[in-house]
Amino acid sequence: MAIPTPTCACEPCDCTIAPDSAVEKDGKLFCSQPCADGHAGGDQCCTSCECC
């Protein structure tokens, strides 16, 4: 049974997170540290993330 690929906890972001770049904050997984902090931009985060 395969482990499902996690998606970024940012709403409404649905990008998948690479296991080696996942950042956990408050029990949620994000695609990068800046994204977890709510102020990512450019290539540090997924382009579909409104929080970035």
Stockholm file with secondary structure:
# STOCKHOLM 1.0

chainA/1-52         MAIPTPTCACEPCDCTIAPDSAVEKDGKLFCSQPCADGHAGGDQCCTSCECC
#=GR chainA/1-52 SS CCCCCCBCSSTTCCCBCCTTTCEEETTEEESSHHHHHTCCCGGGSCTTCTTC
#=GC SS_cons        CCCCCCBCSSTTCCCBCCTTTCEEETTEEESSHHHHHTCCCGGGSCTTCTTC
//
